[in-house]
Each structure stands twice: as structure tokens, then as C-alpha cells.
Amino acid sequence: MGDTHAGNKPRGRQREAELNDSRLIQAAREVFAEHGWDAPVSEIARRAGIGMGSLYRRYPSKELLAQRMRIAGMEQLVTQARTALAEEPDPWAAFVRFLRDALSAQGSSGPLLPLVGGRLPATDDVVAAAGRLRGALDDLVGGAHRAGLLRADFTSSDIPLLLEHLAARIPVAGERATALHLRYLDLVLVGLRTRAADHATVLAGPAPDWAELSELWNAPGR
């Protein structure tokens, strides 16, 4: 019995650490959205219900916390994309579900790119997370393309900026902000679904490529 109890302690501490980290990331996103890059770390800790000492042991600087925040954001998108692909047999339904889930999860906190884009370097962890995200989005868009359901000039690299545009921060309560985001997503989806040749439209300008997206997000130097 004693060994079992002792063996449970690290798992319990690990679960608590993971919960604290999740609260910190959510609080950081909210506070950065409200105050920009100059957001006080003390407010992040207060909103997360975590002491400053605990925060600094986990993230000794604001930059490290922001790096983790954006990696967590990419990991969440990967999970949402993979879940949609696994649970929706129809490629268009998987594509739509992913976009709806991604927007709903952001609530009223708004997009991250205006807050941290270009401020932070592309660390190995950031590059790895971006690679996983690209792979998941390639699979999502590729399936819809092969089914002939998604316009051919829309690429997986369009998705990050599309989500940034659709998740604009709105000064209304969370549920209303989500409802508005989803309303405009529905309007966008009308333009993304393939159409008969006589009703085809042409998008203005080329899609971004992944190198261009990397330049938007990361500080120069890598």
C-alpha cells in the first residue's frame, strides 16, 4: 500500500503542474489580448490563480511564457485538425468542423499574431510544432481537394491567416463573440466551396507560403 501511495504522488504533482500550466497559458492569452506585449506578468499570475514564484519557476521570463503560449496554440490546432479528420468521414465536413472548433476555442481573446508576431525567435520547439501543424493542415486541405469540394487555389498555408482574420477581438461577451466569428466563417465557407465552372471566382493575389508565415511570426535570425 505504501509503495502505491508513494507512486501516486508524482502523478498527482504532474497533473497539478499540467493544470497550472493550462491556466497560465489561458490567462496569458487573455491578458496579452487586453494589454498587448506590455501586459504585466503579475496580472497573468493573478488571473491564473498562481503565485509569482510558481510562475517564474516555470517561466523565468515573459518571452518564455509567450513562446509556450504560441506552441500551445499550434498544438491545440493540430489536435482539432486530427480529431476532425478522424471523426468526420466527409472531407468537407472535417474541414468545416476544424475551422468551427478552432474559432470557438479562441472565444473573445482574439488572434495571437498582432501580439507576438515578429517578437520571438523560432526555437527548435517552435519549428517542430509548426511542422506538426503544417502536416495536419496539409492532410485536412488535401482531403477536401481530392474530393473536389474545396476550391483548388486555397492552400493549407491560407488557414493560419484566415483564422487570424476571423478571430478579430470584439468587445462583447465571449459567447456573442464566438457567435459572430462563426457567422462570418459561414460566409467565408460559401466562397471556399467549389462551384460550377460558370460561377467560378478567382482569388486576388497568391496564397502565402509557409516561409512567409514564418517571417510573420518569428523574429529575424533563423
Backbone torsions as a table, in degrees:
resi	resn	phi	psi	omega
1	MET	NA	-43.4	-178.0
2	GLY	-61.3	-40.6	179.9
3	ASP	-64.9	-39.2	-180.0
4	THR	-63.9	-42.3	-179.7
5	HIS	-64.0	-43.4	-179.4
6	ALA	-64.9	-36.5	-179.3
7	GLY	-68.2	-24.3	-179.1
8	ASN	-77.6	-23.5	-173.8
9	LYS	-61.3	-48.1	179.2
10	PRO	-60.6	-37.4	178.9
11	ARG	-64.7	-39.8	177.7
12	GLY	-63.9	-42.7	178.4
13	ARG	-66.0	-37.0	178.7
14	GLN	-65.6	-41.7	177.9
15	ARG	-62.6	-40.4	178.7
16	GLU	-64.9	-41.0	179.0
17	ALA	-64.1	-40.8	179.2
18	GLU	-65.5	-38.9	178.2
19	LEU	-65.7	-43.8	177.4
20	ASN	-60.7	-40.7	-179.6
21	ASP	-65.4	-41.0	178.6
22	SER	-62.5	-42.2	178.3
23	ARG	-65.6	-39.1	179.4
24	LEU	-63.4	-44.4	-178.1
25	ILE	-64.9	-42.7	179.0
26	GLN	-64.7	-44.2	178.9
27	ALA	-63.6	-40.6	179.7
28	ALA	-61.5	-42.6	-179.6
29	ARG	-62.7	-42.9	-179.4
30	GLU	-65.3	-45.6	-175.6
31	VAL	-70.6	-40.3	175.1
32	PHE	-61.0	-39.4	-180.0
33	ALA	-63.6	-35.4	-177.0
34	GLU	-81.8	-35.0	-170.7
35	HIS	-117.6	-5.3	-177.0
36	GLY	74.8	-164.5	-175.5
37	TRP	-63.5	-24.0	-179.6
38	ASP	-82.4	12.5	179.7
39	ALA	-54.9	132.4	179.8
40	PRO	-72.6	130.8	178.9
41	VAL	-62.0	-31.4	179.7
42	SER	-61.9	-34.3	178.4
43	GLU	-71.2	-35.3	176.2
44	ILE	-62.5	-46.3	179.6
45	ALA	-63.3	-42.8	-179.5
46	ARG	-62.0	-45.3	-177.3
47	ARG	-68.6	-30.6	178.6
48	ALA	-80.8	-11.0	-177.7
49	GLY	72.1	33.2	-176.0
50	ILE	-126.7	140.3	179.8
51	GLY	-69.1	154.3	179.9
52	MET	-60.6	-36.2	178.9
53	GLY	-61.5	-43.1	179.0
54	SER	-65.4	-39.8	179.9
55	LEU	-63.3	-47.0	-175.5
56	TYR	-71.8	-25.6	173.9
57	ARG	-67.2	-34.9	-179.5
58	ARG	-83.6	-41.8	-177.4
59	TYR	-134.6	94.4	-176.8
60	PRO	-63.8	-13.8	-180.0
61	SER	-143.9	159.7	176.3
62	LYS	-61.0	-36.0	-178.6
63	GLU	-62.4	-42.4	179.4
64	LEU	-65.5	-38.6	177.4
65	LEU	-64.9	-42.5	179.6
66	ALA	-66.4	-36.6	176.3
67	GLN	-61.4	-45.6	179.3
68	ARG	-64.2	-35.7	179.4
69	MET	-61.4	-44.1	-177.9
70	ARG	-76.9	-30.6	173.7
71	ILE	-65.1	-42.9	178.1
72	ALA	-61.2	-37.4	177.6
73	GLY	-62.7	-42.4	178.1
74	MET	-67.5	-40.5	178.9
75	GLU	-61.8	-38.3	178.1
76	GLN	-64.2	-42.5	178.5
77	LEU	-63.7	-39.9	177.8
78	VAL	-60.9	-46.5	179.3
79	THR	-60.6	-43.4	-179.8
80	GLN	-64.5	-40.5	179.4
81	ALA	-66.9	-45.7	-179.0
82	ARG	-66.1	-37.2	178.1
83	THR	-65.6	-44.4	179.0
84	ALA	-61.4	-42.7	179.9
85	LEU	-65.0	-37.5	-177.1
86	ALA	-75.2	-32.3	-171.5
87	GLU	-103.1	-12.5	-179.5
88	GLU	-112.9	109.6	-178.5
89	PRO	-68.3	-25.2	179.5
90	ASP	-88.2	124.8	-176.1
91	PRO	-60.1	-37.5	178.5
92	TRP	-67.9	-40.7	178.0
93	ALA	-61.9	-38.6	177.8
94	ALA	-64.8	-42.4	179.0
95	PHE	-61.5	-48.3	-179.5
96	VAL	-65.6	-43.0	-179.7
97	ARG	-60.3	-43.3	178.9
98	PHE	-58.2	-48.9	-178.2
99	LEU	-62.0	-41.6	179.5
100	ARG	-65.9	-43.2	179.3
101	ASP	-64.0	-41.4	-178.7
102	ALA	-63.7	-43.0	179.9
103	LEU	-70.2	-41.7	-178.7
104	SER	-62.5	-36.4	-178.0
105	ALA	-68.7	-26.3	-178.1
106	GLN	-78.4	-23.1	179.0
107	GLY	57.2	-134.2	-177.0
108	SER	-102.5	8.5	-176.3
109	SER	-73.6	-23.2	174.9
110	GLY	87.9	176.5	-176.0
111	PRO	-75.0	157.4	-178.6
112	LEU	-90.3	-28.8	-172.1
113	LEU	-55.0	-45.3	179.5
114	PRO	-64.4	-20.7	-175.9
115	LEU	-86.1	-43.2	-172.5
116	VAL	-123.3	-5.3	-177.8
117	GLY	-59.1	127.0	177.6
118	GLY	81.0	-1.8	-177.4
119	ARG	-93.7	-24.1	-169.1
120	LEU	-121.7	146.4	179.6
121	PRO	-75.1	161.2	176.3
122	ALA	-87.7	93.4	177.9
123	THR	-72.9	171.7	177.4
124	ASP	-58.8	-39.9	-180.0
125	ASP	-66.5	-38.7	178.1
126	VAL	-65.2	-44.7	179.7
127	VAL	-62.1	-41.8	-179.9
128	ALA	-64.8	-42.7	179.0
129	ALA	-64.8	-40.4	178.3
130	ALA	-63.8	-36.3	177.8
131	GLY	-65.8	-41.6	177.5
132	ARG	-64.7	-39.6	178.9
133	LEU	-64.8	-44.3	179.6
134	ARG	-59.7	-42.8	180.0
135	GLY	-61.5	-42.6	-179.6
136	ALA	-66.9	-41.9	179.9
137	LEU	-70.6	-35.0	174.8
138	ASP	-59.4	-43.4	179.8
139	ASP	-65.0	-41.2	-178.4
140	LEU	-64.5	-50.7	-178.5
141	VAL	-70.5	-38.7	179.7
142	GLY	-60.4	-40.7	178.8
143	GLY	-63.3	-43.5	179.5
144	ALA	-67.7	-33.9	176.5
145	HIS	-67.2	-46.1	-177.7
146	ARG	-63.6	-30.1	177.7
147	ALA	-79.5	-5.3	-179.9
148	GLY	71.8	26.2	-174.3
149	LEU	-106.9	-17.6	-177.5
150	LEU	-117.6	133.3	-177.9
151	ARG	-53.2	139.3	-170.7
152	ALA	-68.5	-22.7	-177.8
153	ASP	-89.4	7.1	173.1
154	PHE	-97.2	128.6	-176.3
155	THR	-117.3	167.2	179.1
156	SER	-61.7	-30.1	-179.7
157	SER	-73.8	-11.2	173.7
158	ASP	-73.7	-24.6	-170.6
159	ILE	-64.2	-48.0	-178.9
160	PRO	-55.4	-45.2	-179.6
161	LEU	-73.8	-31.9	174.9
162	LEU	-60.0	-45.3	178.8
163	LEU	-64.4	-37.7	178.0
164	GLU	-61.8	-42.5	179.4
165	HIS	-67.2	-43.8	-175.8
166	LEU	-72.8	-21.8	-176.9
167	ALA	-97.9	26.8	179.3
168	ALA	-51.7	138.5	-178.7
169	ARG	-69.5	127.8	-177.9
170	ILE	-120.7	132.2	-176.9
171	PRO	-78.3	58.4	175.9
172	VAL	-134.6	169.2	-179.2
173	ALA	-59.9	154.5	-173.8
174	GLY	-51.6	-48.1	-177.0
175	GLU	-64.7	-39.0	179.4
176	ARG	-69.2	-39.5	178.3
177	ALA	-61.2	-43.9	179.0
178	THR	-62.0	-42.4	-179.9
179	ALA	-61.2	-40.2	178.8
180	LEU	-68.9	-41.6	177.4
181	HIS	-58.5	-43.9	-178.1
182	LEU	-70.2	-31.7	176.5
183	ARG	-60.4	-47.1	-178.0
184	TYR	-74.1	-26.2	171.1
185	LEU	-61.5	-44.1	179.6
186	ASP	-59.1	-38.7	177.7
187	LEU	-65.6	-40.0	179.2
188	VAL	-66.4	-39.4	-178.0
189	LEU	-61.4	-30.9	176.4
190	VAL	-59.3	-38.6	-179.6
191	GLY	-79.5	-20.3	-178.1
192	LEU	-87.5	-25.3	-179.9
193	ARG	-69.8	139.6	-179.9
194	THR	-62.1	151.6	-177.8
195	ARG	-130.7	166.8	175.0
196	ALA	-61.4	153.6	-174.1
197	ALA	-57.6	-34.3	-177.3
198	ASP	-77.0	-7.8	176.8
199	HIS	-115.1	12.3	-176.0
200	ALA	-65.4	146.8	175.6
201	THR	-121.6	162.0	180.0
202	VAL	-119.1	130.9	179.5
203	LEU	-74.7	145.7	178.8
204	ALA	-80.3	118.4	176.4
205	GLY	81.2	158.9	-179.7
206	PRO	-77.7	160.8	174.4
207	ALA	-68.5	153.8	172.3
208	PRO	-67.6	154.6	170.4
209	ASP	-103.1	172.4	-173.3
210	TRP	-69.0	-28.2	176.3
211	ALA	-66.3	-39.0	178.4
212	GLU	-65.6	-40.7	177.3
213	LEU	-62.1	-39.9	178.7
214	SER	-61.6	-39.6	178.6
215	GLU	-65.6	-33.4	177.8
216	LEU	-67.3	-39.8	-172.4
217	TRP	-84.8	-35.7	-166.9
218	ASN	-107.4	148.4	175.0
219	ALA	-67.9	150.8	178.9
220	PRO	-60.5	152.9	173.8
221	GLY	130.6	-14.0	177.3
222	ARG	-127.2	NA	NA
